[in-house]
Amino acid sequence: MRQVQTERLELVPVELRNARELWSVLQQPNLREFQDIPRVSIDEFERQVRARPRTLASGAVGRFEWLIRRRDTGGAIGWVSLRIHDRSRQHAELGYSLIASARRKGYASEALAALVDEAFAVSDLNELHACTIPENEASRRVLDRVGFDESRLLHGGALIRNRRVDIVLYVYTRARYLARMRERVVG
C-alpha cells in the first residue's frame, strides 16, 4: 500500500509502526455511534494489523486501512478502510470515520474521494460499496458528494452495539470512475 496525499490530508497505510496511533484514534468518543468498531486490546489490534496484506493490487484480498492525518499539523483525525472479501473479489467495502473535532470540515469527503481513486487505480475492482445507517445524514451527504449512488435499504443489515439495524447500501462503479477521469482530462 502506498501513502496518498490530498490538498489537506495524508492517508498513511496502517502498519505495525503506526498501529498504536490508529488504536488511540479508535478509542475516541462518538466513533461507535453509527458503526460497530470492535473493542480490542492494543496487543490484539497489533496482531490483527500484522496479519493484514501489505499490498493493494489486482487480485488482493483482505483489509487495507489508512490513518487520516492533517498535512498542516500531522495530527491523526480518523481512518479509511477497504475490505476485499475472497469470495467476491470484484467489489470492496469502504469504511471511514473521523474524530468529532474533525467533522463538518470536508475531510471525510476528501479522504474518501482519494481512496476511491486509489482503489480503482491500483486494483481490478468493478465496484466499491459503502454502507451507513439511514439516520446518519452526515455520512449520507459525504457519500453523495463523492459520487456514490444510493442502491438499496438492507433491513437488519448490520449489528451496532449488539442491536440489528437497517443500513443503506451505496455503490460507486468503475465505469463512473473512468468517466470522471475522462472529464478531468477533457475539462
Backbone hydrogen bonds, N-H to C=O, Kabsch-Sander energy under -0.5 kcal/mol:
donor,donor_aa,acceptor,acceptor_aa,energy
4,V,11,L,-2.2
6,T,9,L,-2.8
10,E,69,R,-2.5
11,L,4,V,-3.6
12,V,10,E,-0.7
12,V,67,L,-2.7
14,V,65,E,-3.0
15,E,13,P,-0.6
18,N,15,E,-1.3
19,A,15,E,-0.8
19,A,16,L,-0.7
22,L,18,N,-1.7
23,W,19,A,-2.8
24,S,20,R,-2.1
25,V,21,E,-1.8
26,L,22,L,-2.6
27,Q,23,W,-0.6
27,Q,24,S,-0.9
28,Q,25,V,-1.9
31,L,28,Q,-1.0
33,E,30,N,-0.8
37,I,35,Q,-1.1
40,V,38,P,-0.8
45,F,41,S,-2.6
46,E,42,I,-2.5
47,R,43,D,-1.9
48,Q,44,E,-2.4
49,V,45,F,-2.4
50,R,46,E,-2.4
51,A,47,R,-1.4
52,R,48,Q,-0.5
52,R,49,V,-1.2
57,A,55,T,-0.7
58,S,122,V,-0.5
60,A,57,A,-2.2
62,G,84,I,-3.1
64,F,62,G,-0.5
64,F,82,L,-2.9
66,W,80,V,-2.9
67,L,12,V,-3.1
68,I,78,G,-2.7
69,R,10,E,-2.7
69,R,67,L,-0.6
70,R,75,G,-2.4
71,R,8,R,-2.9
74,G,70,R,-2.5
77,I,68,I,-3.0
78,G,68,I,-1.0
79,W,97,S,-2.1
80,V,66,W,-2.2
81,S,95,G,-2.6
82,L,64,F,-2.9
83,R,93,E,-2.5
84,I,62,G,-2.8
84,I,82,L,-0.5
85,H,83,R,-0.6
88,S,85,H,-0.8
91,H,88,S,-1.3
92,A,127,E,-1.5
93,E,83,R,-2.3
94,L,129,H,-3.5
95,G,81,S,-1.9
97,S,79,W,-1.9
99,I,77,I,-2.8
102,A,99,I,-1.8
103,R,100,A,-1.3
105,K,102,A,-0.6
110,E,106,G,-2.1
111,A,107,Y,-2.8
112,L,108,A,-2.7
113,A,109,S,-2.5
114,A,110,E,-1.7
115,L,111,A,-2.1
116,V,112,L,-2.4
117,D,113,A,-2.2
118,E,114,A,-2.4
119,A,115,L,-2.9
120,F,116,V,-2.2
121,A,117,D,-2.2
122,V,118,E,-2.0
123,S,119,A,-1.0
126,N,90,Q,-3.2
127,E,90,Q,-1.7
128,L,172,Y,-2.6
129,H,92,A,-3.2
130,A,170,Y,-2.0
131,C,94,L,-0.5
132,T,168,V,-1.5
136,N,133,I,-2.0
137,E,135,E,-2.0
140,R,136,N,-2.0
141,R,137,E,-2.3
142,V,138,A,-2.0
143,L,139,S,-2.5
144,D,140,R,-2.2
145,R,141,R,-2.7
146,V,142,V,-2.3
147,G,143,L,-1.2
148,F,143,L,-2.4
149,D,171,V,-3.0
151,S,169,L,-3.4
152,R,169,L,-1.1
154,L,167,I,-3.5
155,H,153,L,-0.7
157,G,154,L,-1.6
158,A,165,V,-1.8
160,I,158,A,-0.5
160,I,163,R,-2.6
163,R,160,I,-1.0
165,V,158,A,-2.6
167,I,154,L,-2.0
168,V,132,T,-3.6
169,L,152,R,-3.1
169,L,167,I,-0.5
170,Y,130,A,-3.1
171,V,149,D,-2.6
172,Y,128,L,-2.5
174,R,126,N,-2.6
177,Y,173,T,-2.0
178,L,174,R,-3.0
179,A,175,A,-2.2
180,R,176,R,-2.4
181,M,177,Y,-2.2
182,R,178,L,-2.2
183,E,179,A,-2.2
184,R,180,R,-1.9
185,V,181,M,-1.8
186,V,182,R,-2.5
187,G,183,E,-3.3
